Amino acid sequence: MAYCRKCGSVIDDEAVICPHCGVEQRMRPVVNDDGSILWGILGFIIPLIGIILWIVWYDSKPKSSKMAGMGALISILLGVVIGILMVVFAAIFASTH
């Protein structure tokens, strides 16, 4: 014999929803979604992992997902900028010699 979390009515032990007030009875697991900067650092160091975490956690851990995705995005953009600068400097160096 169980009791409703909201109205206190006697309900079936396996009830998912209280038949009297309609409130869900099962407790959802608490998800740690602190959006730690460490997820951003991991995404920056290993962008593929950051992208995967962003996709996997998009609905369940939005803050941590955002940090991992931002780290990956910053890493990729920084890599592109450094690559462009290397090409420009190589072209400048080659034209002066």
C-alpha positions in Angstrom: 0.0 0.0 0.0 1.4 3.4 -1.0 0.3 7.0 -0.6 0.2 9.8 -3.2 3.1 12.3 -2.8 0.7 15.2 -3.2 -2.8 14.4 -2.0 -2.0 11.5 0.4 -4.6 9.2 -1.0 -4.1 5.4 -0.9 -2.8 4.2 -4.3 -1.5 1.0 -5.8 2.2 0.3 -5.0 3.1 0.3 -8.7 1.0 3.4 -9.6 2.8 5.8 -11.9 0.1 8.5 -11.7 -2.3 9.1 -8.8 -5.8 8.3 -9.9 -7.2 11.0 -7.6 -5.1 14.1 -8.3 -3.1 13.0 -11.4 0.4 13.7 -10.0 3.3 11.6 -11.2 4.5 9.3 -8.4 7.9 8.1 -9.6 10.8 10.2 -8.6 13.1 11.2 -11.4 16.8 10.7 -10.8 18.6 13.9 -9.9 21.0 14.8 -12.7 24.2 16.7 -11.9 24.2 19.5 -14.5 26.5 22.2 -13.1 27.9 23.3 -16.4 31.5 22.9 -15.1 34.3 24.7 -16.9 36.1 21.3 -16.9 33.7 20.1 -19.7 34.7 23.2 -21.7 38.4 22.4 -21.2 37.9 18.8 -22.2 36.0 19.9 -25.3 38.8 22.4 -26.1 41.6 19.8 -25.7 39.7 17.0 -27.5 37.1 18.7 -29.8 35.6 15.3 -31.0 34.7 14.4 -27.4 33.2 17.9 -26.9 31.0 17.5 -29.9 29.9 14.0 -28.9 29.1 15.2 -25.3 27.2 18.2 -26.8 25.0 15.8 -28.9 24.5 13.2 -26.2 23.7 15.6 -23.3 21.7 18.2 -25.3 18.4 17.3 -23.6 19.5 15.7 -20.3 22.3 18.0 -19.3 21.9 21.3 -21.2 24.5 23.3 -19.1 27.3 20.7 -19.3 26.4 20.1 -23.0 26.8 23.8 -23.8 30.2 24.0 -22.0 31.5 20.9 -23.9 30.2 22.2 -27.2 31.6 25.7 -26.6 35.1 24.2 -25.8 35.0 22.2 -29.0 33.8 25.2 -31.1 36.5 27.5 -29.7 39.2 24.8 -30.3 38.1 24.3 -33.9 37.9 28.0 -34.7 41.3 28.6 -33.1 42.7 25.8 -35.2 41.3 27.4 -38.4 42.6 30.8 -37.5 46.1 29.4 -36.7 46.0 27.5 -40.0 45.1 30.6 -42.0 47.9 32.6 -40.3 50.4 29.9 -41.1 49.5 30.0 -44.7 49.6 33.8 -44.9 53.0 33.9 -43.1 54.4 31.1 -45.4 53.3 33.1 -48.4 54.9 36.3 -47.1 58.1 34.5 -46.2 58.2 32.7 -49.6 57.7 36.0 -51.5 60.5 37.7 -49.7 63.1 35.0 -50.5 
